[in-house]
Amino acid sequence: MTRGCLDPIAEAYPLLPTPWSKRAFDVALSGMGLIVSLPVWALAAAAIKFEDGGSIFFYDQRVGQGGRTFAVFKFRTMMPNADQRFGPRQATLEDPRVTRIGKWLRATAMDELPQLWNIFRGDMSFVGPRALRVGEILTRGDGQVVVLADVVGYQRRHQVVPGLTGIAQIYADRDIPPRRKFRYDTRYIARRGFGLDLRLIFLSFWITFRGGWERRGKKW
């Protein structure tokens, strides 16, 4: 599939190259993860199919470094055709679209396993700003719709390769406004380094072990 490019994003901020040590680490860890996690893939696929008979995977377009779009696959955690029925909006607390198996997959981040392939091929890294969906919106408590691409800080996030985990994913409350959440992403961009990446990966494994990814508030 040909990757698209959102030129205004690419031009707004200069792209920051990925250090060779970070890329080598990503390739090694994602490659090993793909092999070791195969039994989990089989169990997750069987559980999803058994629950409602729908598709096992959810296909999506995400925005990456420089505004390039790329395809990701995740284990499906919502009811079939959720986007067609409700639109591409972010999940909320007790979201009725999420299936029973989906709640467990999201709490443990097992739904993200297929993205190891995106890390292996270079679309993503283990650590970085979260790769948001193309045209993603947020519905606030007062019913107002916010287009994330219009929020201050959105464009700067695309200076680096997006990540599976990061400062915002671990330390930010999921329910804070996007503008504040994007500040965590820009903080990572300013302070990024191999030591910080290792710390965030370790904390992510611990949160996964505790099944705490869907918990509101700070994860750590």
SVG drawing of the C-alpha trace seen along z (x, -y; Angstrom):
<svg xmlns="http://www.w3.org/2000/svg" viewBox="-25 -25 48 46">
<polyline fill="none" stroke="black" stroke-width="0.4" points="0.0,0.0 1.3,-3.4 1.8,-5.7 0.3,-9.1 1.8,-12.3 0.2,-15.3 2.4,-18.1 1.5,-20.9 2.5,-18.6 5.8,-17.7 6.7,-21.3 5.7,-22.8 8.5,-21.1 11.7,-19.5 11.8,-15.7 14.2,-14.3 16.1,-11.1 15.8,-7.9 19.1,-7.0 20.6,-3.8 20.6,-2.3 16.9,-2.9 16.1,-1.4 18.3,1.6 16.6,2.2 13.2,1.9 14.0,4.5 15.5,7.0 12.7,6.7 9.8,6.6 11.2,9.6 11.5,11.6 8.1,10.4 6.5,11.6 7.8,15.1 7.2,15.4 3.7,14.0 2.3,16.4 0.4,18.6 -1.2,15.4 -2.3,14.5 -3.9,17.9 -5.8,17.6 -6.9,14.0 -8.1,14.9 -10.2,17.8 -11.8,15.8 -12.7,12.9 -14.2,15.2 -16.1,17.3 -17.7,14.2 -19.6,12.7 -18.3,14.4 -17.0,11.1 -13.6,10.3 -10.5,11.0 -8.5,8.0 -9.3,4.3 -7.7,2.4 -7.0,-1.3 -5.0,-4.2 -2.7,-6.1 -0.6,-9.2 3.1,-8.8 6.3,-10.8 6.1,-13.7 2.4,-13.2 2.8,-10.0 -0.1,-7.6 0.4,-3.9 -1.8,-0.9 -2.1,0.9 -3.8,4.1 -5.1,4.6 -7.1,7.3 -10.7,6.2 -12.0,5.0 -15.3,3.3 -18.5,4.6 -18.4,5.2 -18.8,2.1 -18.4,-0.2 -16.8,-3.0 -19.6,-2.9 -22.2,-3.2 -20.5,-5.7 -17.7,-7.3 -13.9,-7.3 -14.1,-8.7 -11.9,-7.9 -13.1,-5.2 -14.7,-6.4 -15.2,-4.9 -17.5,-2.0 -17.8,-2.4 -20.7,-0.4 -18.9,0.4 -16.3,2.5 -16.9,6.3 -16.3,8.5 -13.1,10.0 -12.2,6.5 -12.2,5.1 -9.6,7.7 -7.5,7.1 -7.5,3.4 -6.7,3.6 -3.7,5.7 -2.8,4.0 -2.9,7.4 -4.9,5.8 -1.8,4.0 0.3,7.1 -0.1,7.0 1.6,3.5 4.8,5.3 4.9,5.8 4.7,2.0 7.6,1.6 9.6,4.2 9.1,2.6 9.8,-1.0 6.4,-2.6 6.5,-2.8 8.8,-2.5 8.3,-1.0 8.4,-4.5 7.0,-7.7 3.9,-9.8 0.8,-7.7 -0.1,-7.2 -3.5,-8.8 -6.1,-7.8 -6.6,-9.9 -9.4,-12.3 -9.8,-11.3 -12.2,-13.2 -13.0,-13.6 -16.4,-14.1 -16.3,-16.1 -18.6,-15.8 -20.6,-18.8 -21.2,-17.1 -18.8,-19.4 -16.7,-17.6 -13.0,-18.3 -10.9,-17.5 -7.5,-16.4 -5.6,-17.7 -6.8,-21.2 -5.4,-21.0 -2.2,-23.0 0.7,-20.6 -0.7,-18.0 1.7,-18.8 4.9,-18.8 4.2,-15.2 5.1,-14.2 8.7,-15.1 9.5,-11.6 8.3,-8.1 5.1,-7.3 5.3,-4.7 3.4,-1.9 4.0,-3.5 5.3,-6.8 5.2,-9.4 1.6,-10.4 0.4,-6.8 1.8,-6.1 1.7,-9.3 -1.3,-11.2 -4.8,-10.7 -6.8,-9.4 -9.5,-12.0 -7.4,-15.2 -7.8,-17.5 -5.8,-16.6 -3.8,-19.9 -2.4,-18.8 -1.8,-15.3 0.1,-16.6 2.4,-18.4 3.6,-15.1 4.4,-14.1 6.5,-17.2 8.2,-16.7 9.3,-13.2 10.6,-14.7 12.7,-17.2 14.1,-14.6 14.1,-11.5 17.0,-9.1 17.8,-5.4 17.6,-5.4 14.2,-7.1 13.0,-4.6 14.1,-1.6 12.3,-3.1 9.1,-3.6 9.2,-0.1 9.8,1.4 6.8,-0.5 4.6,0.5 5.3,4.2 4.5,3.7 1.2,2.0 0.4,4.8 1.1,7.4 -1.3,5.6 -4.0,5.2 -4.1,1.5 -4.1,-0.1 -7.9,-1.0 -7.7,-2.5 -8.5,-6.2 -5.9,-8.4 -2.1,-7.9 -1.0,-4.3 2.1,-4.7"/>
</svg>
